[in-house]
Amino acid sequence: MIDLYPPAEPYDKGLLDVGDGNLVYWETCGNPAGKPAVMLHGGPGQGCTPGMRRMFDPARYRAVLFDQRGCGRSTPHASDPATDMRHNKTDHLVADMERLREHLGIERWLVTGGSWGTTLALAYAERFPERVTEIVVSAISTTRPSEIDWLYHGAGRFFPEEWDRFRGDLSGDLVAAYARLLEDPDPRVRIEAARSWCRWEDTVLLLEPDATVHNGPIGEWELALARIVTHYYSHAGWLEPGALIRDAGLLRDIPGVLIHGRRDLSCPVDTAWELARAWPGAELLIDDDSGHHSSDVKRAWKLAALDRFASS
């Protein structure tokens, strides 16, 4: 088991008014005079966890974590059906990052994250390359329609029984169908849709070590996650298909480390490979025995990259 840095508590935190009635939770930990870095959580809609702080050397990094709109400790929460999702799109999250950077008085920062966090990292860095020192990302996803179609349709070939349960009586675009169910005025419909959605998300990762299917009660976290994911993925993240890979040349002056597991059924490795080819100077690390979840090898690679960039 790879040792992370010791548990850390934030030395500062707050709620940032980003407009449209949204307050985004943020926190900073480590060394206030250290190298700035921002952690982007996955999902979209998972929120940050205390364990994410442990990726950063507390003596050398000023680490910033935040909960993206509608999830975690940010308000209003997407689990509340009254929360308006019209102002929760990728462009909003990119703008939130810039507002947070300015609020904290940071000139430039390292950007890191995984899965959906990779999509957001690329969208931000391609919009504001002058604000990014390095990028370290894992479980590479760019939220292209083809990637979404694979995850919620194509991957069903590996789990036909569970995919049949996931599809149920629905037809056509399952992501859009679930997005509608999660906006239903009946709370029972929303809860069952969130349960089915989360079960499928877990099922796709079942070939990985220690993977399990969530069978507990459906609470605010699951409702927000399912609602935000389907909201984003039913619109392909409001991104032009393939644009993040097409425009990766904008990152040519930004050192990048891409970390991926060849057994990642959720985000097949070809996306990471295509991104690395389009990004001059990016380093692609593929572990043949890892999947989507963190593994000792992937954690070791990420820690090594962050430690290497801490002094740059």
C-alpha positions in Angstrom: 0.0 0.0 0.0 1.4 3.4 -1.0 1.7 5.8 1.8 0.0 9.2 1.2 0.9 12.3 3.1 -0.6 12.5 6.6 -4.2 13.6 7.1 -4.5 17.4 7.0 -7.1 20.0 8.0 -7.7 23.2 6.0 -6.1 26.3 7.3 -8.7 28.4 5.5 -12.1 27.7 3.9 -15.2 29.5 2.8 -18.2 29.9 0.5 -17.5 31.9 -2.7 -20.4 33.7 -4.4 -20.0 32.8 -8.0 -23.3 34.3 -9.2 -26.6 32.8 -10.3 -27.4 32.2 -6.6 -24.5 29.7 -6.3 -22.1 29.5 -3.4 -19.1 27.3 -4.0 -17.3 25.7 -1.0 -13.5 25.9 -1.1 -10.7 25.1 1.3 -6.9 25.4 1.4 -4.4 23.2 3.2 -0.7 22.8 3.4 1.8 25.6 3.3 0.2 29.1 2.7 3.5 30.1 1.0 3.8 26.8 -1.0 3.2 26.1 -4.7 -0.5 26.6 -5.5 -2.4 23.6 -6.8 -6.1 23.0 -7.4 -7.8 19.6 -7.1 -10.7 18.8 -9.4 -13.1 16.1 -8.3 -14.8 13.7 -10.5 -18.4 12.8 -11.2 -19.4 15.4 -12.2 -21.0 15.8 -8.8 -18.9 13.7 -6.5 -17.5 16.5 -4.4 -14.2 16.6 -2.6 -13.1 14.3 0.1 -10.5 14.7 2.9 -8.3 12.0 1.4 -7.7 14.2 -1.6 -5.7 16.6 0.6 -3.2 13.7 1.2 -1.9 13.8 -2.3 0.0 17.0 -1.6 3.2 17.5 0.3 2.0 19.9 3.1 5.4 21.5 3.4 5.6 22.4 -0.3 2.1 22.8 -1.6 -0.7 25.3 -1.1 -3.5 22.9 -2.1 -6.9 24.2 -3.1 -10.0 21.9 -3.1 -13.5 22.9 -4.0 -16.9 21.4 -4.5 -18.3 22.1 -7.9 -21.7 23.7 -8.3 -24.6 21.7 -6.8 -22.6 19.1 -4.8 -20.7 18.5 -1.6 -20.9 21.6 0.6 -21.8 24.0 -2.2 -25.3 25.5 -2.3 -27.9 25.2 -3.5 -27.6 21.4 -3.6 -28.7 19.4 -6.7 -30.4 16.9 -4.5 -33.1 19.5 -4.0 -35.4 19.4 -7.0 -36.0 23.1 -6.7 -32.3 23.8 -7.5 -32.2 25.3 -11.0 -29.6 23.4 -13.1 -29.6 26.0 -16.0 -26.6 27.7 -14.4 -24.6 24.5 -13.9 -22.6 23.9 -17.1 -18.9 23.4 -17.9 -18.4 27.0 -18.8 -19.8 27.9 -15.3 -17.3 25.6 -13.6 -14.4 27.0 -15.6 -15.5 30.5 -14.7 -15.8 29.4 -11.0 -12.2 28.2 -11.1 -11.0 31.6 -12.4 -13.0 33.5 -9.8 -11.6 31.3 -7.0 -8.1 31.7 -8.3 -8.5 35.5 -8.2 -10.3 35.4 -4.8 -7.3 33.5 -3.3 -4.8 35.8 -4.9 -3.1 33.1 -6.9 -1.2 34.0 -10.1 -0.8 30.5 -11.5 -1.4 27.0 -10.2 -0.9 23.3 -11.0 -4.2 21.6 -12.0 -4.9 18.0 -11.1 -7.9 15.7 -11.0 -9.3 12.5 -12.3 -12.1 11.2 -14.6 -14.6 14.1 -15.1 -11.9 16.2 -13.3 -9.7 15.5 -16.4 -12.4 17.0 -18.6 -12.7 20.1 -16.4 -8.9 20.4 -16.1 -8.5 20.4 -19.9 -11.4 22.8 -20.5 -9.9 25.2 -18.0 -6.3 24.9 -19.2 -7.2 25.4 -22.8 -9.2 28.5 -21.9 -6.6 29.9 -19.6 -3.2 28.3 -20.4 -1.4 31.3 -19.0 -2.8 30.4 -15.5 -1.6 26.8 -15.4 1.9 25.7 -14.5 1.5 21.9 -14.9 -1.3 19.3 -15.3 -1.4 15.9 -13.6 -4.6 13.9 -14.4 -5.7 10.3 -14.2 -8.5 8.1 -15.5 -8.6 10.2 -18.6 -12.0 11.3 -19.9 -12.9 14.1 -22.3 -16.7 13.6 -22.2 -17.0 13.1 -26.0 -20.4 11.6 -27.1 -18.6 8.4 -28.1 -17.2 8.0 -24.6 -20.6 8.6 -23.0 -22.2 6.2 -25.4 -19.7 3.5 -24.5 -20.2 3.9 -20.8 -24.0 3.7 -20.8 -24.6 1.5 -23.8 -21.5 -0.2 -25.2 -20.2 -1.4 -21.8 -23.4 -3.3 -21.4 -21.8 -6.1 -23.5 -19.7 -7.0 -20.4 -22.7 -7.0 -18.0 -25.8 -7.9 -20.1 -28.0 -8.8 -17.1 -27.2 -5.6 -15.3 -27.5 -3.4 -18.4 -30.9 -4.9 -19.1 -31.9 -3.9 -15.5 -30.4 -0.4 -16.1 -32.3 0.0 -19.3 -35.6 -1.3 -18.0 -38.5 0.1 -20.0 -36.4 2.9 -21.4 -35.3 3.2 -25.0 -33.1 5.4 -27.1 -30.7 7.8 -25.3 -30.6 6.3 -21.8 -28.6 9.2 -20.3 -31.2 11.7 -21.5 -34.0 9.4 -20.3 -32.5 9.2 -16.8 -32.0 13.0 -16.8 -35.7 13.3 -17.3 -36.5 10.8 -14.5 -34.3 12.7 -12.1 -36.3 15.9 -12.7 -39.6 14.1 -12.0 -41.8 15.8 -9.4 -42.4 12.5 -7.7 -39.6 11.9 -5.1 -40.1 8.1 -5.4 -39.3 8.3 -9.2 -36.1 10.3 -8.5 -34.9 8.0 -5.8 -35.4 4.9 -7.9 -33.7 6.5 -10.9 -30.7 7.5 -8.7 -30.5 4.0 -7.3 -30.5 2.4 -10.7 -28.0 5.0 -12.1 -25.5 4.5 -9.2 -25.9 0.7 -9.5 -24.9 0.8 -13.1 -21.9 3.2 -12.4 -20.7 0.7 -9.8 -21.4 -2.3 -12.0 -19.1 -1.1 -14.8 -16.2 -1.1 -12.3 -16.9 -4.6 -10.9 -14.0 -6.2 -12.7 -11.6 -4.1 -10.6 -10.2 -5.3 -7.2 -12.4 -4.6 -4.2 -15.2 -3.1 -6.3 -18.7 -3.3 -4.9 -22.2 -2.3 -5.9 -23.8 0.3 -3.6 -26.9 -1.3 -1.9 -27.5 1.2 0.8 -30.1 3.9 1.1 -30.2 6.7 -1.5 -29.4 10.0 0.2 -28.5 13.5 -0.9 -25.1 12.5 -2.2 -26.5 9.9 -4.6 -29.4 12.1 -5.7 -27.0 15.0 -6.5 -24.5 12.9 -8.2 -27.0 11.2 -10.5 -28.8 14.4 -11.3 -25.6 16.3 -12.1 -24.0 13.5 -14.1 -27.1 13.0 -16.3 -27.5 16.8 -16.7 -23.9 17.1 -18.0 -23.7 13.9 -19.9 -27.0 14.2 -21.7 -25.5 17.4 -23.2 -21.9 16.0 -23.7 -20.7 18.5 -21.2 -21.8 21.3 -23.5 -18.4 20.8 -25.3 -17.9 20.6 -29.1 -17.3 16.9 -29.8 -13.6 16.1 -29.8 -12.6 19.8 -29.1 -10.5 19.1 -26.0 -8.3 16.7 -27.9 -8.3 18.8 -31.0 -7.2 21.9 -29.0 -4.6 20.1 -26.9 -1.9 21.9 -28.8 -2.7 24.9 -26.8 -1.1 23.1 -23.9 2.2 22.7 -25.6 4.0 24.9 -23.1 2.4 23.2 -20.0 4.1 20.0 -18.7 1.5 17.3 -18.4 1.4 13.8 -16.9 -1.5 11.5 -18.0 -2.1 8.4 -15.8 -4.4 5.6 -16.9 -5.2 2.0 -16.2 -5.4 -0.3 -19.2 -8.3 -2.2 -17.5 -10.4 0.9 -17.1 -13.7 -0.2 -18.5 -15.4 3.1 -17.6 -12.9 5.2 -19.6 -11.2 3.1 -22.2 -7.5 3.8 -22.7 -7.8 5.0 -26.3 -8.9 8.5 -25.1 -5.7 8.9 -23.0 -3.6 7.7 -26.0 -5.3 10.2 -28.4 -4.9 13.0 -25.9 -1.2 12.2 -25.4 -0.6 12.2 -29.2 -2.3 15.7 -29.5 -0.5 17.3 -26.6 3.1 18.0 -27.4 5.4 17.0 -24.5 2.7 15.2 -22.4 3.9 12.1 -20.6 1.5 9.1 -20.8 1.8 6.4 -18.1 -0.4 3.3 -18.6 -0.5 0.5 -15.9 -1.5 -2.8 -17.5 -3.0 -4.0 -14.2 -5.0 -1.0 -13.1 -8.6 0.1 -13.8 -10.6 3.2 -13.2 -10.2 3.2 -9.5 -7.0 4.3 -7.8 -4.3 1.7 -7.4 -0.9 1.6 -5.8 0.8 2.0 -9.1 -1.4 4.9 -10.2 -1.1 6.6 -6.8 2.7 6.2 -6.8 2.9 7.8 -10.3 0.7 10.7 -9.3 2.6 11.3 -6.0 5.9 11.2 -7.9 4.6 13.7 -10.5 3.3 16.1 -7.8 6.5 15.8 -5.9 8.5 16.5 -9.0 6.5 19.6 -9.9 6.5 20.9 -6.3 9.9 22.5 -6.8 9.3 23.8 -10.3 
